[in-house]
Amino acid sequence: MCSCCTGSLTNEVKNYISETRFIELASVNSQGRPEIRTLGSFANDGLTIYFSTGKKSAKVKQIEGNPWVVVLFQHENQDLPAYKNVTYYGKATVLENPEEFDIGVKALSDRNPRFKERAEKGQLGETVIFKIEPQNIKYLDFAAGSGPAAIKEIKF
């Protein structure tokens, strides 16, 4: 699907993301093998995704070595005929510029009261915030059919 035809699809994706509780983040380790982990500290601003993690976490080193990541947004307890998910493919970058970092803090704080409390108390010293701008988004909706009929894409 071309980017000119994606207005309603973009809104569906944004809504789905905002209603997602946890995400699955896939990166590649130094041996070239995939790693996947569940994250709760994420937020979106439009189609841009922000997530936070500890500076010393393995994912920081993995993303420094290879910034390409995949993020899966999936709701729990879905019935198969109405099953949906969103998959993001993009590059993750650390927010080092203080203005960009503040944008990430605001997005994460607006979504997560615990993160907001930590930010207000100045407890983010060991925290890194990443931004993912998608290169490709796949929206799977079994209500629209199966196989290729169930998949819509937004390419950038």
N, C-alpha and C positions, 0 to 999 in steps of 0.2 A: 504494500500500500504506500503510495507516495505521501510526502509530508503535506501536500496541499489538500488531501482528503481526510485528514486525521483529527479534525476538531472534536467531534464527539468521542472518538476513540481515545484521544488524549485526556478528555474529561473522565472517561471510564477508568483509565489507568490511574489517574491522580486519585480518584475516589477509592479505588481498590487499595492503593498503597496506604492512604490515610486510615483505612480500616484494618490494616494488617498489624498484628501484634508483634510478631518476630519475623526476622528475615534470615535467609541462609546466604552466607557470603562465601564464594569460592575464589581461591587464589592459587598460585603455584609456588611450591617450596623450592629451595635451592637445588634439589635433585630433579626438578622438572615435573614433579608429581603434584596432582591436584590436592588441595586441602579445602575442607568445608567446615564452617562453624555457624552456630546460631547466634544472632545478635538481637538485643532488645533496644539498644540505644541508637536509634536512627530516626531520621525525619526527612521529609521532602519539602522542597520549595519549588513548586511547579513540577518539572520532571527531573530536577537536580536532587540527588540523594546525599544526605550527610550522615556520617556515623562516627562515633567516638570509640576510642580504645586506649589502653595504657601504652605509654611510649615504649615500653620494653616487651610488648607482646610479639609473638612470632609473626602475626599478620603484618605488622609494620615492616619487618625485615623482608618478608615475602613480597609485599607491594613495592618496596624500594627496588627489589631485584627485578620485578615484572609487574608493572602497574595495571595490566589487564585483569579485570575481575568480572565475575558473573554474580548477580544477586537474584534470588528467587523470593518472590512475595507470594505467600500461599495462606489462605484461611483454613483453620481447622474445622473438622467435622462437616465437610461438604458432602452432599449426595452426588454420586457420579454423573447422573444426567445433567446436573447444573454446575458441575465442577469448573472452577476458574483459577487461573494463576497468572502472574506477570513475571517475566524474566528480563532482566536488564543485562546488557553487555556493554562494558565501557571501561574507561581508565579512571583509576582512583588517584587523587592527588592530595597531598597534605596541605592543609590551610596554614601557611606560614605567615602570610601578610596579616597584620593585626586586624585590619578592617574585614577581610574575608573570614578570619577566625571568629570575629564577633558576629558575623552573619550566621555562621554555623552554630555558634553558641545559642543565638536567639532561636533558630529553627529547632534545635534539640530541646531547648528549655520550654518552648511552646508546646511541644509534644509530651515531654516527660517531666513531671513535677520533681522527681528525685534528682535528675540532672540539673534542673533549674536551681534547686536548693544548694547543690554542690557548687554551681557557678556563683551564686550569690554569696556563698561563704568563702570564695576564693580558693576552692579545692580542686582546681583543674590543672595544677602545675605538672602533674605526671600524665596528662591526657593529651592525646593527639586527635584532631578532627580531620577526617577525610571528606572529600567531595567527589561524587561520581556523576559525571555528565554522560548520559548514555550515547552510544554509537548506534545501538539497535535495541528495540524493545519488542518482545513477543508477548501477545495477549492471547491466552488460551481460554476458550469458552466452549465447553461441550454442549451448551444449549444451542449453539449455532451449527452443530454437526460434529462429525468425527474426522480424524485425520487432518488433511490440509484445510478442510472447511471450518475447523475449530480454531484456526490460528490466524490472527491479524498481526501485522507488523508495522512499526513506525521506524523508519530509517533516517538517519541524520547525515 
